[in-house]
């Protein structure tokens, strides 16, 4: 697409729509039509000087984010150890906001849309690119938490086992009842671990 044509399309969108709608329409065009974006992006306004319109360069943004994040490890640790407010209390105060956002996500079908946007090959490459080192180090870092959860989980599993083993199992119908009782009891274990009333 020629630059003049792209400029005309862009201006028509800006002239005929409110800023929010225009931004959404232009964003969709930039993503769906790379030629349209390229025709407007990086125009040289002087030797060696390019105006970054519309918006910054994606590759440069990525490079900057990664390099700054890697350099900010100490700041990250400090921030985690010195929060500006009690994170648990803040999360509890925000439960109404969380609930309304969940309802909005349901009404807008965000779950399915998010799954459709998921790049499985990319996710697997990221997860396995280090040969599993992040996975194993993550488990090792959480050893104390895992032990704490298991200290609570093991007695609950023992109770399920005791209750199910106490049920008769002579007939197929009795065995089906055992299986159904196991499913229901394990669901309750999950609820108990989350602090939800069982029943």
Number of C-alpha atoms within 10 A of each C-alpha: 13 11 16 11 13 17 14 11 14 17 12 12 17 17 11 10 12 10 12 9 13 18 14 11 15 18 14 11 15 16 11 11 12 11 16 21 21 17 17 22 18 17 15 11 9 8 6 6 10 12 14 13 13 16 11 12 12 9 8 9 10 10 11 12 11 11 10 10 12 11 11 12 11 10 11 13 10 11 11 11 9 10 9 8 8 9 11 9 9 10 12 11 11 11 11 11 12 13 11 11 12 13 12 12 12 12 10 11 11 13 11 11 10 9 10 9 8 11 9 10 9 9 11 10 11 12 14 12 11 10 11 12 12 13 12 11 11 11 13 12 10 12 12 11 12 12 11 11 12 13 11 12 15 11 11 19 15 11 13 20 14 11 14 18 12 10 13 12 14 8 9 9 11 13 14 12 16 19 13 13 16 17 13 13 21 16 12 18 19 14 14 15 12 9 9 11 8 11 7
